[in-house]
Amino acid sequence: RASPDEAAVARAQLPGREGAAAAGVKITAEQLSDADNRTLLMFELQDSPAAPRPTVEIDVRHASSDEYESLERELQRTKDDLQSALEASQTTNEELQATNEQLTASNEELQSTNEELHSVNEELYTVNAEHQRKIDELTELTDDMDNLLNSTNIHTIFLDRELAIRRFTPGIGDTFNLIPQDVGRRINDFTHNIQFRGLVYAVRKVLETSEPFEREVADKRGGWYLLRILPYVTRGQVDGAVVTLINITSLKQAESKLAELSEIVEHSDDAIFRQDPDGAVRTWNRGAERLFGIKAAKVLGNHVSMLGLQCGDFGFEQMLGLVIGGQSLDHVEARRLRSRGKVSDLALSISPIRDASGKVIGVSTIARDVTKQKQAEAEVREAVRRRDEFLAMLSHELRNPLAAVLNATDLLSEAGGGGDQAAGGGADVTNEAKGVIEHNVRHVARILDDLLDVSRITNDKIELHREVVDLCPLMIDVVECVQHRVDAKRQELHVQQPAAPVYVEGDVGRLQQMQVNLLVNASKYTGAGGRIDYRVVQEGSEAVIAVSDTGEGIAPELMQRIFEPFVQAEQTLDRSQGGMGLGLTLVSKVAEAHGGAVIVDSDGPKRGSTFSIRLPVTSERPRRQADSRLAEIDGMRLYIVEDNDGVRNMLARTLELKGFCVETAANGREALDAIDAFAPSVAVVDIGLPDLNGYEVAQEIRKRGTHADTLLVALTGYGRQQDRQKALDSGFDIHLVKPLDPNELLRAVAERYAGAPN
């Protein structure tokens, strides 16, 4: 029943041989799993008797011989099997013994292996401890790197070759809108605030070429960053890219401010340059190039002494020594000798340049050309001096006629008291006194007119009433104006008129004024019996008016200043020739206003002089003038509004003698009350009235509408163009300047009423 596929088969309490000590035998059969297909039988004696088993007795006598033989054969086979089993058992026992020996050897080997494993375990424990220490170090290093990246404010993102995110810092997370869960996603799946569309392309370029990429970029909030893309190298191979953003906003702002300051310094009109402590020039702006006339390439690196600066009694190098010692020098006056002996005046500001420790490492110099300023200061000083001379001249020129007027007034007072009759010459004395007064008052009026003319011309306020004028007939009027002066000094006046008319376009009065001034000037500085030549000629496209004399002449040093205001050839204290030194100034300015010029020529003192006015001629011809004769004024009503009693009464008396019917008022309100009843044709109104000013009086008259035809004449001491315009805007028709010349008023009225029906 035993087989390799089943467990061992056992039978216990089998009966043994008679007389055996054991009560029974246990037989166990077990099929061996070997190539011979053998079966192991094991017999075990049992002490306890087995339970009686029913037996079947076989009657041998009845057994046939065949059965007997069969049993005998079976028994023999059993013996053989047992013998084989014994042999096999012996063999198995030997095998078991060998196996036991092998097991013992294996046990010893296992024991040795166990010892080796124990040793390996100890080594692994040591390695594990080392690994744990390395892990702790790596963790600490990672923390250090994280803190380093965060503390340096460098926004960083690590990418692999597929542009997937490996790691990033919080700062760049804000820029790309990243969260920790985005690790592993591609960078081109995200939008960013950087104004640089080629970011992904630049990353791929770095991966391909392994060349770093760097660029300054701005974000949408106005911040500036330095973008750097570097290859991520592992074991010598590019395994990704590192993108960093460094905030440079403050640096850009500083650069912007520095650029602004650099632009200011570079384009400053002042020369700004720096020198080393040894005097070598290190910086040189455009202002320095213009001021010193030296290009930067020629001066940089050279010693500052090449500039030729002199600071008073000290050299510029000595001044630098003081600055290197720590002093700052402001507004230092210096001079620089230029080519051809010219000298430039400079104002210097020199200050030390210090490093962070306070050590002087250089010198900054700011130089400004103040030559023109110095010249202007000199001119101002000269102008002040000339002003003082002018005031002295004005005082002298006014005192003489005023003294004569006062003397004549005293004489008239004496004549009125009868003193002159006792002397036997009453009428002659009175007429003489009146003549003195008239002459000197006109002289003062001419001085004031000249001063006003110079002021107007200097401020470009001169008005020219231009018309085409023939200079030939004008010469007659000019000669009539100066003939009495020439006759008084017994001088010879030779007049040379042109053979044909000479036409110019200009103001008749101003053209006559220029020529009269030249003739008066020639007569003044020519002695008794001297000669004066006056001629007009056309030379090409110019008319030339020349006045020559044999008088005092002009010194060479005075030739350049002769046309300046208040400059006179006479320098004596008694000023016997008189005058304010304005005549030639007026001639020059009026000639320039007509598009011409005045030229002076003299061989020196005592050798006479020649003044030539050159004016452009015109091809036009004079127009016919309307009859400008004064309309009949006998009985014409004229109203005077003047607060000064003396001026008002004298002016009224003079105009009455001219044929006007005159009434007066001392203030504006009185005039407005009486003017409606009087209904004047002409009203002369002073501007500076005590109650209503003249402008308000004119405006009120025009408002009433009943005096639209009344000629309103403004009388004022101010002759500027804005004063004239203000008068016209207020309703006046004519603007006249004090002191009023009655003949000028008559001419104005004549021009207004010329051709009007009687």
LOGU-807957 format. One record per residue (C-alpha): residue in three letters; x, y, z. Coordinates in steps of 0.1 Angstrom, whole numbers, padded with zeros to 4 digits, always signed. Layout:
REM LOGU-807957
ALAXYZ;...
***
This chain:
REM LOGU-807957
ARG+0000+0000+0000;ALA+0029+0023+0004;SER+0035+0045-0026;PRO+0055+0077-0034;ASP+0023+0098-0035;GLU+0010+0087-0002;ALA+0021+0089+0034;ALA+0038+0061+0052;VAL+0016+0030+0061;ALA+0018+0015+0095;ARG+0003-0015+0114;ALA+0007-0018+0151;GLN+0004-0047+0176;LEU+0012-0074+0152;PRO+0020-0107+0170;GLY+0056-0115+0173;ARG+0075-0149+0177;GLU+0066-0171+0205;GLY+0087-0164+0235;ALA+0095-0129+0224;ALA+0097-0103+0250;ALA+0075-0079+0232;ALA+0039-0083+0231;GLY+0035-0070+0196;VAL+0053-0055+0166;LYS+0046-0023+0147;ILE+0055-0023+0110;THR+0058+0009+0090;ALA+0061+0009+0052;GLU+0074+0041+0034;GLN+0081+0043-0003;LEU+0116+0059-0009;SER+0118+0085-0036;ASP+0149+0072-0053;ALA+0156+0059-0087;ASP+0153+0022-0076;ASN+0117+0027-0064;ARG+0126+0011-0031;THR+0104+0007+0000;LEU+0116+0012+0036;LEU+0101-0011+0062;MET+0107-0003+0099;PHE+0099-0028+0127;GLU+0093-0015+0162;LEU+0086-0037+0192;GLN+0058-0026+0214;ASP+0055-0033+0250;SER+0018-0030+0255;PRO+0000-0060+0242;ALA-0022-0054+0213;ALA-0058-0060+0216;PRO-0068-0095+0206;ARG-0076-0097+0170;PRO-0098-0122+0155;THR-0078-0148+0137;VAL-0087-0172+0110;GLU-0072-0204+0114;ILE-0061-0222+0083;ASP-0060-0258+0082;VAL-0028-0266+0066;ARG-0039-0301+0060;HIS-0065-0290+0037;ALA-0042-0265+0019;SER-0032-0277-0014;SER+0004-0281-0024;ASP+0000-0252-0049;GLU-0010-0229-0022;TYR+0018-0241-0001;GLU+0043-0235-0028;SER+0028-0201-0035;LEU+0032-0192+0001;GLU+0066-0205+0002;ARG+0075-0185-0029;GLU+0059-0155-0013;LEU+0078-0161+0019;GLN+0110-0164-0001;ARG+0103-0131-0019;THR+0096-0116+0015;LYS+0129-0128+0028;ASP+0145-0113-0003;ASP+0127-0081+0002;LEU+0137-0080+0038;GLN+0172-0087+0028;SER+0170-0060+0003;ALA+0154-0037+0029;LEU+0181-0045+0053;GLU+0207-0037+0028;ALA+0188-0006+0018;SER+0184+0003+0054;GLN+0220-0001+0059;THR+0227+0020+0028;THR+0202+0045+0040;ASN+0218+0045+0074;GLU+0251+0051+0058;GLU+0235+0079+0038;LEU+0219+0093+0068;GLN+0252+0092+0086;ALA+0268+0109+0057;THR+0239+0133+0056;ASN+0243+0139+0093;GLU+0279+0146+0087;GLN+0270+0169+0059;LEU+0244+0186+0082;THR+0270+0189+0108;ALA+0294+0205+0083;SER+0265+0227+0071;ASN+0257+0237+0106;GLU+0293+0246+0111;GLU+0292+0266+0078;LEU+0260+0282+0089;GLN+0276+0291+0121;SER+0304+0307+0103;THR+0280+0323+0079;ASN+0260+0336+0109;GLU+0292+0351+0123;GLU+0299+0367+0089;LEU+0263+0380+0087;HIS+0267+0394+0121;SER+0298+0411+0110;VAL+0281+0423+0078;ASN+0252+0435+0100;GLU+0276+0455+0120;GLU+0291+0470+0089;LEU+0256+0478+0075;TYR+0248+0495+0108;THR+0279+0516+0104;VAL+0271+0523+0068;ASN+0235+0531+0077;ALA+0247+0555+0104;GLU+0270+0571+0078;HIS+0242+0574+0053;GLN+0220+0589+0080;ARG+0247+0615+0087;LYS+0250+0622+0050;ILE+0212+0625+0048;ASP+0213+0650+0077;GLU+0241+0669+0060;LEU+0222+0669+0027;THR+0191+0681+0045;GLU+0210+0709+0062;LEU+0227+0717+0028;THR+0193+0718+0012;ASP+0180+0741+0039;ASP+0211+0763+0035;MET+0206+0764-0003;ASP+0169+0773+0002;ASN+0177+0800+0027;LEU+0205+0812+0004;LEU+0182+0814-0026;ASN+0155+0832-0006;SER+0178+0856+0012;THR+0197+0867-0019;ASN+0165+0877-0035;ILE+0175+0859-0067;HIS+0144+0843-0082;THR+0153+0809-0095;ILE+0136+0781-0114;PHE+0152+0748-0124;LEU+0141+0731-0156;ASP+0149+0697-0171;ARG+0156+0691-0208;GLU+0119+0689-0215;LEU+0114+0723-0199;ALA+0095+0707-0170;ILE+0099+0724-0136;ARG+0122+0707-0112;ARG+0122+0733-0085;PHE+0116+0770-0080;THR+0119+0797-0054;PRO+0089+0816-0040;GLY+0099+0849-0057;ILE+0098+0834-0092;GLY+0067+0816-0083;ASP+0050+0850-0080;THR+0064+0860-0114;PHE+0051+0828-0132;ASN+0020+0823-0109;LEU+0034+0789-0097;ILE+0023+0768-0068;PRO+0042+0737-0053;GLN+0019+0713-0072;ASP+0032+0727-0105;VAL+0065+0709-0101;GLY+0068+0686-0131;ARG+0047+0707-0155;ARG+0063+0724-0185;ILE+0073+0760-0181;ASN+0056+0770-0214;ASP+0022+0761-0199;PHE+0024+0792-0177;THR+0020+0829-0183;HIS+0044+0853-0167;ASN+0048+0890-0160;ILE+0081+0894-0178;GLN+0079+0916-0209;PHE+0100+0892-0230;ARG+0083+0870-0255;GLY+0113+0850-0264;LEU+0119+0834-0230;VAL+0111+0798-0240;TYR+0131+0802-0272;ALA+0161+0815-0252;VAL+0159+0785-0228;ARG+0159+0761-0257;LYS+0188+0779-0273;VAL+0208+0775-0240;LEU+0200+0738-0240;GLU+0212+0734-0276;THR+0243+0755-0274;SER+0252+0754-0237;GLU+0259+0791-0240;PRO+0246+0813-0211;PHE+0220+0839-0220;GLU+0217+0873-0202;ARG+0194+0902-0207;GLU+0177+0931-0188;VAL+0140+0928-0188;ALA+0110+0947-0173;ASP+0078+0933-0158;LYS+0044+0947-0162;ARG+0045+0965-0129;GLY+0075+0986-0140;GLY+0102+0966-0122;TRP+0135+0957-0138;TYR+0153+0924-0137;LEU+0185+0909-0149;LEU+0174+0876-0167;ARG+0200+0849-0168;ILE+0196+0815-0183;LEU+0224+0790-0176;PRO+0229+0753-0185;TYR+0222+0728-0157;VAL+0252+0705-0160;THR+0252+0670-0145;ARG+0283+0647-0149;GLY+0295+0668-0177;GLN+0262+0667-0196;VAL+0236+0695-0200;ASP+0206+0681-0182;GLY+0184+0712-0180;ALA+0185+0749-0175;VAL+0186+0773-0146;VAL+0165+0805-0150;THR+0173+0834-0126;LEU+0158+0868-0122;ILE+0177+0894-0102;ASN+0158+0926-0092;ILE+0177+0956-0105;THR+0150+0982-0102;SER+0169+1003-0078;LEU+0200+0999-0099;LYS+0181+1011-0130;GLN+0167+1040-0111;ALA+0202+1049-0099;GLU+0215+1045-0135;SER+0187+1067-0147;LYS+0196+1094-0122;LEU+0232+1089-0130;ALA+0225+1092-0167;GLU+0205+1124-0160;LEU+0233+1138-0140;SER+0258+1127-0166;GLU+0237+1144-0193;ILE+0235+1175-0172;VAL+0273+1175-0166;GLU+0281+1165-0202;HIS+0259+1192-0218;SER+0265+1219-0192;ASP+0279+1252-0205;ASP+0303+1251-0175;ALA+0336+1232-0178;ILE+0335+1203-0154;PHE+0365+1180-0151;ARG+0383+1158-0125;GLN+0419+1155-0116;ASP+0438+1128-0097;PRO+0458+1139-0066;ASP+0489+1140-0088;GLY+0471+1165-0111;ALA+0463+1142-0140;VAL+0430+1150-0158;ARG+0406+1121-0157;THR+0373+1134-0170;TRP+0365+1162-0195;ASN+0330+1173-0205;ARG+0318+1192-0236;GLY+0317+1225-0217;ALA+0354+1221-0210;GLU+0360+1214-0247;ARG+0342+1246-0256;LEU+0357+1267-0228;PHE+0393+1257-0232;GLY+0392+1247-0269;ILE+0409+1214-0262;LYS+0394+1180-0272;ALA+0391+1153-0245;ALA+0416+1130-0262;LYS+0443+1156-0260;VAL+0438+1165-0223;LEU+0429+1132-0206;GLY+0458+1118-0187;ASN+0479+1150-0190;HIS+0487+1173-0162;VAL+0463+1201-0154;SER+0491+1226-0157;MET+0486+1225-0195;LEU+0454+1245-0191;GLY+0475+1276-0181;LEU+0452+1287-0152;GLN+0464+1314-0128;CYS+0445+1321-0096;GLY+0455+1355-0085;ASP+0491+1354-0071;PHE+0489+1316-0069;GLY+0492+1289-0095;PHE+0463+1265-0101;GLU+0485+1237-0088;GLN+0488+1254-0054;MET+0450+1257-0052;LEU+0448+1219-0059;GLY+0471+1213-0030;LEU+0447+1231-0007;VAL+0418+1211-0020;ILE+0437+1178-0016;GLY+0442+1188+0019;GLY+0404+1187+0024;GLN+0394+1223+0017;SER+0366+1233-0007;LEU+0372+1265-0027;ASP+0341+1283-0041;HIS+0340+1313-0065;VAL+0377+1314-0071;GLU+0387+1340-0096;ALA+0411+1328-0122;ARG+0426+1339-0155;ARG+0437+1320-0185;LEU+0460+1333-0212;ARG+0446+1323-0246;SER+0462+1326-0281;ARG+0472+1360-0294;GLY+0475+1374-0259;LYS+0438+1373-0251;VAL+0429+1366-0215;SER+0397+1349-0203;ASP+0383+1355-0168;LEU+0371+1323-0151;ALA+0352+1316-0119;LEU+0362+1282-0104;SER+0346+1260-0078;ILE+0371+1233-0066;SER+0361+1206-0042;PRO+0377+1173-0030;ILE+0364+1139-0041;ARG+0364+1113-0012;ASP+0361+1076-0011;ALA+0339+1057+0014;SER+0366+1060+0041;GLY+0368+1098+0036;LYS+0402+1098+0019;VAL+0406+1124-0008;ILE+0410+1105-0041;GLY+0405+1133-0066;VAL+0396+1169-0072;SER+0365+1182-0090;THR+0367+1215-0108;ILE+0338+1235-0122;ALA+0350+1264-0144;ARG+0327+1291-0158;ASP+0338+1318-0183;VAL+0329+1351-0167;THR+0347+1372-0193;LYS+0315+1387-0206;GLN+0303+1392-0171;LYS+0335+1410-0161;GLN+0331+1431-0192;ALA+0295+1438-0183;GLU+0306+1448-0148;ALA+0332+1471-0163;GLU+0306+1485-0187;VAL+0282+1490-0157;ARG+0309+1508-0138;GLU+0316+1528-0169;ALA+0279+1535-0173;VAL+0277+1546-0137;ARG+0306+1569-0143;ARG+0290+1582-0175;ARG+0257+1586-0156;ASP+0274+1607-0131;GLU+0290+1627-0158;PHE+0256+1630-0175;LEU+0240+1642-0143;ALA+0268+1667-0139;MET+0263+1678-0176;LEU+0226+1679-0172;SER+0229+1700-0141;HIS+0253+1723-0159;GLU+0232+1726-0190;LEU+0200+1733-0170;ARG+0216+1757-0145;ASN+0228+1781-0172;PRO+0194+1786-0190;LEU+0176+1786-0157;ALA+0199+1812-0143;ALA+0194+1833-0174;VAL+0156+1828-0170;LEU+0157+1838-0134;ASN+0178+1869-0142;ALA+0154+1879-0169;THR+0125+1873-0146;ASP+0141+1896-0120;LEU+0147+1921-0147;LEU+0111+1920-0158;SER+0100+1924-0122;GLU+0123+1955-0119;ALA+0109+1968-0152;GLY+0073+1964-0140;GLY+0083+1984-0109;GLY+0095+2013-0130;GLY+0132+2008-0124;ASP+0140+2003-0161;GLN+0121+2036-0170;ALA+0144+2055-0148;ALA+0172+2040-0168;GLY+0155+2052-0199;GLY+0152+2019-0218;GLY+0119+2002-0206;ALA+0107+1986-0238;ASP+0141+1974-0249;VAL+0148+1958-0215;THR+0115+1940-0215;ASN+0120+1927-0250;GLU+0155+1916-0242;ALA+0143+1898-0211;LYS+0116+1881-0230;GLY+0141+1871-0257;VAL+0164+1856-0231;ILE+0135+1837-0215;GLU+0123+1823-0248;HIS+0158+1813-0260;ASN+0167+1795-0228;VAL+0133+1778-0224;ARG+0136+1765-0259;HIS+0171+1753-0251;VAL+0158+1733-0221;ALA+0129+1720-0243;ARG+0155+1708-0269;ILE+0174+1690-0241;LEU+0143+1672-0229;ASP+0133+1664-0265;ASP+0168+1649-0272;LEU+0166+1628-0240;LEU+0131+1615-0249;ASP+0143+1608-0284;VAL+0173+1588-0272;SER+0151+1569-0248;ARG+0126+1560-0275;ILE+0153+1550-0300;THR+0172+1530-0275;ASN+0140+1510-0266;ASP+0130+1507-0303;LYS+0100+1529-0297;ILE+0108+1555-0324;GLU+0080+1561-0349;LEU+0088+1571-0384;HIS+0061+1586-0407;ARG+0076+1573-0439;GLU+0072+1590-0473;VAL+0093+1596-0504;VAL+0114+1627-0498;ASP+0137+1646-0522;LEU+0168+1656-0502;CYS+0175+1686-0525;PRO+0148+1710-0513;LEU+0152+1697-0477;MET+0187+1711-0477;ILE+0172+1746-0478;ASP+0152+1741-0446;VAL+0183+1726-0429;VAL+0204+1756-0438;GLU+0178+1780-0426;CYS+0179+1762-0392;VAL+0216+1766-0387;GLN+0224+1798-0406;HIS+0222+1820-0376;ARG+0247+1799-0358;VAL+0271+1800-0387;ASP+0267+1838-0391;ALA+0272+1843-0353;LYS+0306+1827-0355;ARG+0315+1842-0389;GLN+0320+1808-0404;GLU+0319+1799-0441;LEU+0291+1774-0450;HIS+0296+1759-0485;VAL+0265+1740-0498;GLN+0267+1716-0527;GLN+0234+1704-0540;PRO+0231+1675-0564;ALA+0224+1681-0600;ALA+0193+1658-0600;PRO+0168+1649-0573;VAL+0179+1623-0547;TYR+0149+1604-0534;VAL+0148+1584-0502;GLU+0120+1569-0481;GLY+0119+1583-0446;ASP+0105+1607-0420;VAL+0109+1643-0432;GLY+0113+1656-0397;ARG+0139+1629-0387;LEU+0158+1634-0419;GLN+0160+1671-0413;GLN+0169+1665-0376;MET+0199+1643-0386;GLN+0213+1670-0409;VAL+0207+1699-0386;ASN+0225+1680-0358;LEU+0255+1674-0379;LEU+0257+1710-0390;VAL+0252+1723-0354;ASN+0279+1699-0342;ALA+0303+1711-0370;SER+0296+1747-0361;LYS+0300+1740-0324;TYR+0335+1725-0328;THR+0348+1748-0355;GLY+0363+1781-0345;ALA+0354+1815-0358;GLY+0361+1820-0394;GLY+0363+1783-0400;ARG+0348+1764-0430;ILE+0319+1739-0431;ASP+0311+1720-0463;TYR+0276+1705-0466;ARG+0268+1684-0496;VAL+0243+1657-0508;VAL+0252+1633-0536;GLN+0240+1600-0549;GLU+0266+1572-0551;GLY+0251+1541-0568;SER+0222+1529-0547;GLU+0229+1552-0518;ALA+0223+1588-0510;VAL+0253+1604-0492;ILE+0249+1634-0469;ALA+0283+1647-0459;VAL+0292+1674-0435;SER+0329+1684-0432;ASP+0346+1710-0411;THR+0380+1724-0403;GLY+0374+1723-0365;GLU+0387+1705-0335;GLY+0389+1670-0351;ILE+0385+1638-0332;ALA+0412+1619-0312;PRO+0417+1583-0324;GLU+0407+1568-0289;LEU+0374+1587-0292;MET+0365+1575-0328;GLN+0350+1543-0316;ARG+0328+1559-0289;ILE+0318+1591-0306;PHE+0282+1579-0313;GLU+0276+1567-0277;PRO+0252+1587-0256;PHE+0268+1616-0235;VAL+0301+1613-0253;GLN+0316+1646-0263;ALA+0349+1657-0278;GLU+0351+1686-0253;GLN+0364+1675-0219;THR+0370+1709-0203;LEU+0353+1718-0170;ASP+0337+1750-0182;ARG+0320+1731-0210;SER+0319+1763-0231;GLN+0304+1745-0261;GLY+0275+1732-0240;GLY+0252+1703-0251;MET+0245+1669-0237;GLY+0264+1647-0261;LEU+0232+1633-0276;GLY+0232+1648-0311;LEU+0255+1623-0327;THR+0237+1594-0309;LEU+0204+1606-0324;VAL+0220+1609-0358;SER+0233+1573-0356;LYS+0201+1558-0343;VAL+0178+1576-0368;ALA+0201+1566-0397;GLU+0199+1530-0386;ALA+0161+1532-0383;HIS+0161+1544-0420;GLY+0182+1514-0430;GLY+0214+1535-0433;ALA+0245+1543-0413;VAL+0268+1571-0402;ILE+0305+1571-0409;VAL+0330+1594-0392;ASP+0365+1603-0405;SER+0391+1625-0389;ASP+0429+1629-0392;GLY+0432+1637-0355;PRO+0429+1667-0332;LYS+0429+1701-0348;ARG+0426+1686-0382;GLY+0388+1687-0387;SER+0364+1658-0393;THR+0338+1645-0418;PHE+0305+1629-0409;SER+0287+1610-0437;ILE+0251+1597-0436;ARG+0245+1569-0461;LEU+0208+1561-0469;PRO+0193+1537-0495;VAL+0177+1556-0524;THR+0143+1546-0537;SER+0129+1544-0572;GLU+0095+1557-0561;ARG+0084+1593-0564;PRO+0067+1616-0539;ARG+0029+1617-0540;ARG+0010+1650-0543;GLN+0002+1663-0509;ALA-0032+1676-0501;ASP-0035+1712-0490;SER-0026+1711-0454;ARG-0031+1748-0447;LEU-0046+1755-0413;ALA-0083+1761-0416;GLU-0096+1793-0403;ILE-0092+1792-0365;ASP-0104+1826-0355;GLY-0131+1819-0330;MET-0125+1781-0329;ARG-0134+1769-0294;LEU-0106+1753-0274;TYR-0109+1740-0238;ILE-0079+1734-0216;VAL-0080+1711-0186;GLU-0048+1716-0165;ASP-0043+1715-0127;ASN-0012+1737-0128;ASP-0024+1773-0126;GLY+0008+1788-0142;VAL+0009+1764-0171;ARG-0029+1766-0177;ASN-0030+1804-0177;MET+0001+1809-0199;LEU-0010+1782-0224;ALA-0045+1798-0226;ARG-0030+1832-0232;THR-0007+1819-0259;LEU-0035+1801-0278;GLU-0058+1831-0275;LEU-0031+1851-0293;LYS-0032+1824-0320;GLY-0069+1831-0326;PHE-0086+1804-0304;CYS-0115+1811-0281;VAL-0102+1795-0249;GLU-0118+1784-0217;THR-0101+1764-0189;ALA-0107+1741-0160;ALA-0085+1730-0131;ASN-0098+1695-0127;GLY-0118+1668-0145;ARG-0151+1672-0127;GLU-0152+1710-0134;ALA-0144+1703-0171;LEU-0172+1677-0174;ASP-0197+1702-0159;ALA-0187+1730-0183;ILE-0178+1713-0215;ASP-0214+1706-0226;ALA-0223+1742-0225;PHE-0190+1754-0241;ALA-0191+1727-0269;PRO-0154+1731-0279;SER-0139+1720-0312;VAL-0106+1711-0295;ALA-0101+1700-0259;VAL-0065+1698-0245;VAL-0066+1675-0214;ASP-0038+1669-0189;ILE-0035+1632-0179;GLY-0023+1638-0144;LEU-0054+1655-0129;PRO-0061+1655-0091;ASP-0096+1640-0091;LEU-0105+1622-0124;ASN-0074+1614-0145;GLY-0073+1625-0181;TYR-0082+1590-0194;GLU-0114+1590-0173;VAL-0123+1625-0186;ALA-0119+1614-0222;GLN-0139+1582-0217;GLU-0167+1602-0201;ILE-0167+1628-0229;ARG-0169+1600-0255;LYS-0197+1583-0236;ARG-0220+1613-0238;GLY-0221+1611-0276;THR-0226+1648-0280;HIS-0190+1656-0286;ALA-0181+1630-0313;ASP-0165+1657-0335;THR-0144+1672-0307;LEU-0107+1668-0312;LEU-0093+1654-0279;VAL-0056+1661-0273;ALA-0039+1642-0244;LEU-0011+1663-0227;THR+0014+1643-0206;GLY+0049+1641-0195;TYR+0052+1604-0206;GLY+0061+1598-0242;ARG+0064+1561-0244;GLN+0046+1541-0270;GLN+0024+1524-0244;ASP+0014+1558-0230;ARG+0004+1570-0265;GLN-0016+1538-0271;LYS-0033+1540-0238;ALA-0044+1576-0246;LEU-0057+1565-0280;ASP-0076+1536-0264;SER-0092+1560-0239;GLY-0107+1581-0267;PHE-0080+1607-0274;ASP-0072+1617-0310;ILE-0038+1631-0305;HIS-0010+1625-0279;LEU+0014+1654-0272;VAL+0043+1655-0247;LYS+0050+1683-0222;PRO+0061+1710-0225;LEU+0035+1718-0251;ASP+0047+1737-0282;PRO+0018+1758-0294;ASN+0030+1755-0330;GLU+0030+1717-0327;LEU-0006+1719-0315;LEU-0014+1742-0344;ARG+0001+1717-0369;ALA-0018+1688-0353;VAL-0051+1708-0356;ALA-0042+1717-0392;GLU-0036+1681-0401;ARG-0069+1671-0386;TYR-0090+1699-0403;ALA-0070+1701-0435;GLY-0095+1702-0464;ALA-0125+1703-0440;PRO-0154+1727-0449;ASN-0154+1760-0431;
***
